[in-house]
């Protein structure tokens, strides 16, 4: 189950950059749709659509949706953690900006590395790799250190939820890598999480009365399609396939690129502004990733 993962190669690098670009736009997409579709309902609908797509994909590939391979307990646990992660993200974005959410959400690689260090022997990081994690995280902090027009007094609830989302994301990755899910089909691993989150988030939306949908504009539809098909279906399917072949901790280090993409999309789409520290932040991020992925 815990076979040695492959070192990061050019293929993994190209795929991860593409995934980070997709994930970087996620917070912006949520903000664009949240005025019409409540946050919790939006997260639930996203999971419902993606669940149907992944299930259809598996049937088309003639993969069994239910098997007695012992992955059910870990799959349910991963699904619960996945649900909590996106509950924190979507609700948090109603209290803070997309840029600030990205800063705290992408603390997840740190939590992933810590968890895997103690649970999967082949994933243990050396001192230099821990330094790389620290440099990359500092780069994200520097990217937003010039602040903005938003007061911390009004954004701290969303910021706290962003940190919790990062914790839950890291815990989900650890469960996937350290359990029978590590050898399960990527589509099945994803289906567990989407199906569980679809049920939990939709039930929560109904229980809290957050089911009123406002005017559905073209922007809202594009946002929902992007989140459901681009992010929750395609990108996550590729991500879990990557986890079965490469070091989870080293792959997670690339996710520090996502908020940098997010800032770019925020500037272009939401009209947000960034300071001069951004270029230095990019250099720190790439330096950190270089250290984390340095071969023995």
C-alpha positions in Angstrom: 0.0 0.0 0.0 2.8 2.4 0.9 5.0 1.9 -2.2 7.7 4.5 -2.8 6.3 7.4 -4.9 8.0 8.6 -8.0 10.1 11.8 -8.0 8.6 14.9 -9.5 9.2 14.9 -13.2 8.4 17.3 -16.1 5.0 15.7 -16.6 4.0 16.1 -13.0 5.3 19.7 -13.0 3.2 20.6 -16.1 0.1 19.0 -14.7 0.4 20.6 -11.3 0.9 24.1 -12.8 -2.3 23.6 -14.8 -4.2 22.3 -11.7 -3.0 25.2 -9.6 -4.3 27.6 -12.3 -7.7 26.0 -12.2 -7.8 26.0 -8.4 -6.6 29.6 -8.2 -9.8 30.6 -10.0 -12.0 28.8 -7.6 -12.4 31.5 -5.0 -13.1 34.1 -7.6 -15.8 31.8 -9.1 -17.5 31.4 -5.7 -17.5 35.1 -5.1 -19.1 35.7 -8.5 -22.0 33.3 -7.8 -22.6 33.8 -4.1 -24.9 36.7 -4.6 -27.4 34.5 -6.5 -26.7 31.1 -4.9 -26.1 30.8 -1.1 -22.7 29.6 -0.1 -23.7 26.2 1.4 -26.2 25.4 -1.3 -23.6 26.4 -3.9 -21.1 23.9 -2.4 -23.7 21.2 -2.2 -24.9 21.6 -5.8 -21.3 21.6 -7.0 -20.8 18.2 -5.3 -24.1 16.8 -6.6 -23.2 17.6 -10.2 -19.6 16.4 -9.9 -20.8 13.2 -8.2 -23.1 12.4 -11.2 -20.2 13.1 -13.6 -17.7 10.9 -11.8 -20.2 8.1 -11.4 -21.0 8.3 -15.1 -17.3 8.3 -15.9 -16.7 5.2 -13.8 -19.6 3.4 -15.5 -18.3 4.4 -18.9 -14.9 3.0 -17.9 -16.7 -0.1 -16.6 -15.4 0.5 -13.1 -17.5 -0.9 -10.2 -19.0 1.8 -8.0 -19.3 -0.5 -5.0 -16.6 -3.1 -4.2 -15.5 -5.0 -1.1 -12.0 -3.7 -1.2 -12.1 -2.3 2.4 -11.9 1.4 1.3 -15.4 2.3 2.6 -14.4 3.5 6.2 -11.5 5.6 4.8 -13.7 6.8 2.0 -16.4 8.0 4.3 -13.9 9.7 6.6 -12.3 11.5 3.6 -15.7 12.5 2.5 -16.5 14.1 5.8 -13.2 16.0 5.9 -13.8 17.1 2.3 -17.2 18.4 3.3 -15.9 20.4 6.2 -13.1 21.8 4.0 -15.6 23.2 1.4 -18.1 24.3 4.0 -15.3 26.5 5.5 -14.3 27.8 2.1 -17.7 28.7 0.8 -19.0 30.2 4.1 -15.7 31.9 4.7 -15.8 33.7 1.4 -19.0 35.5 2.5 -16.9 37.1 5.3 -13.5 37.7 3.6 -12.0 38.4 0.2 -11.0 35.7 -2.4 -7.3 36.8 -2.0 -7.3 36.5 1.8 -9.1 33.1 1.6 -6.4 31.8 -0.7 -3.6 32.8 1.7 -5.1 30.8 4.6 -6.5 27.9 2.5 -3.1 27.1 1.0 -1.5 26.6 4.4 -2.8 23.0 3.7 0.6 21.7 2.4 2.1 22.4 5.8 -0.6 20.4 7.5 -0.2 17.7 4.9 3.5 17.4 5.3 3.3 17.2 9.1 0.6 14.5 8.9 2.4 12.4 6.3 5.7 12.8 8.1 4.2 10.8 11.0 2.0 8.4 9.1 3.8 7.4 5.9 7.5 6.5 6.2 8.2 7.1 2.4 6.8 10.7 2.7 9.1 11.9 5.5 10.8 15.2 4.6 14.3 16.2 5.3 15.4 19.5 6.9 16.0 21.2 3.6 12.5 20.3 2.4 10.9 21.7 5.6 12.9 24.9 4.9 11.4 24.9 1.4 7.9 24.6 2.9 8.6 27.5 5.1 10.0 29.7 2.3 7.0 29.0 0.1 4.6 29.8 2.9 6.4 33.0 3.6 6.1 33.9 0.0 2.3 33.7 0.2 2.4 35.9 3.3 4.6 38.4 1.6 2.3 38.5 -1.4 -0.4 39.9 0.8 1.7 41.8 3.4 0.9 45.1 1.8 -2.7 44.7 2.9 -5.7 46.2 1.2 -8.8 48.2 1.8 -10.5 45.5 3.8 -10.3 45.7 7.6 -9.1 42.7 9.6 -11.9 43.4 12.1 -14.4 42.4 9.4 -12.5 39.6 7.7 -11.2 37.6 10.7 -14.2 35.1 10.7 -13.5 34.3 7.1 -9.8 34.2 7.7 -10.2 31.7 10.5 -12.5 29.5 8.3 -9.8 29.6 5.7 -7.2 28.2 8.1 -9.7 25.5 9.2 -10.2 24.6 5.5 -6.5 24.2 5.1 -6.4 21.9 8.1 -9.2 19.8 6.7 -7.6 19.7 3.2 -4.3 18.5 4.7 -6.1 15.8 6.8 -8.0 14.6 3.7 -4.7 14.2 1.8 -3.2 12.2 4.7 -6.2 9.9 4.9 -6.0 9.2 1.2 -2.3 8.5 1.2 -2.1 6.6 4.5 -5.1 4.3 3.9 -6.4 1.7 1.4 -7.4 4.6 -0.7 -3.8 5.0 -1.7 -4.2 2.0 -4.0 -7.8 2.6 -5.0 -8.9 3.9 -8.4 -8.6 7.7 -8.4 -12.2 8.0 -9.6 -13.4 5.9 -6.6 -11.5 8.0 -4.1 -13.0 11.1 -5.6 -16.5 9.6 -5.7 -16.4 8.9 -2.0 -15.7 12.5 -1.2 -18.1 14.1 -3.6 -21.0 11.8 -2.7 -20.6 12.3 1.0 -20.2 16.0 0.7 -23.2 16.2 -1.7 -25.4 14.6 1.0 -24.0 16.5 4.0 -23.9 20.0 2.4 -27.3 19.8 0.8 -28.8 18.6 4.0 -27.1 21.4 5.9 -28.4 23.9 3.3 -31.9 22.7 3.8 -31.6 22.6 7.6 -30.4 26.2 7.7 -32.9 27.5 5.2 -30.2 28.6 2.8 -31.9 27.4 -0.4 -33.2 30.5 -2.0 -31.8 31.1 -5.4 -31.7 34.6 -6.9 -31.4 35.7 -10.5 -29.2 33.3 -12.5 -27.1 35.4 -14.8 -24.7 34.2 -17.4 -21.8 34.8 -15.0 -23.5 32.7 -12.3 -24.0 29.8 -14.7 -20.4 30.0 -15.9 -19.3 30.0 -12.3 -21.3 26.9 -11.4 -20.1 25.0 -14.5 -16.5 26.0 -13.8 -16.7 24.8 -10.2 -18.6 21.6 -10.9 -17.0 20.3 -14.1 -13.6 22.1 -14.2 -12.7 22.0 -10.5 -14.7 19.3 -8.7 -14.8 16.8 -11.6 -11.8 17.1 -13.9 -9.1 18.7 -11.7 -9.8 16.5 -8.7 -9.9 13.4 -10.7 -6.4 14.3 -12.0 -5.3 15.3 -8.6 -6.1 11.9 -7.0 -4.6 10.1 -9.9 -1.4 12.1 -9.2 -1.5 11.1 -5.5 -1.3 7.4 -6.4 2.0 8.0 -8.3 3.9 10.9 -6.8 4.8 12.1 -3.3 1.8 13.7 -1.8 3.9 16.1 0.3 5.9 17.2 -2.7 2.8 17.6 -4.9 1.1 19.6 -2.1 4.0 22.0 -2.2 2.9 23.1 -5.7 -0.4 24.2 -4.3 1.3 27.4 -3.1 1.1 28.5 -6.7 -2.7 28.5 -6.6 -3.1 31.7 -4.6 -0.7 33.4 -6.9 -2.9 32.5 -9.8 -5.8 33.5 -7.7 -4.4 37.0 -7.2 -3.9 37.3 -11.0 -7.5 36.3 -11.6 -8.7 38.6 -8.8 -7.0 41.5 -10.5 -8.3 40.7 -13.9 -11.9 39.7 -13.0 -12.7 41.3 -9.6 -10.5 44.4 -10.0 -8.4 43.7 -6.9 -5.0 45.3 -6.6 -1.6 44.0 -5.4 1.5 45.6 -4.1 5.1 45.6 -5.2 5.9 42.7 -2.9 4.2 40.3 -5.3 7.2 39.7 -7.5 9.4 38.9 -4.4 6.7 36.5 -3.2 6.8 34.6 -6.5 10.5 34.2 -6.1 10.1 32.8 -2.6 7.4 30.4 -3.7 9.5 29.0 -6.5 12.6 28.8 -4.3 10.5 26.9 -1.7 9.2 24.4 -4.3 12.7 23.8 -5.6 13.9 22.9 -2.1 11.0 20.6 -1.4 11.4 18.7 -4.7 15.2 18.4 -4.6 16.1 14.8 -5.1 18.1 12.8 -2.5 
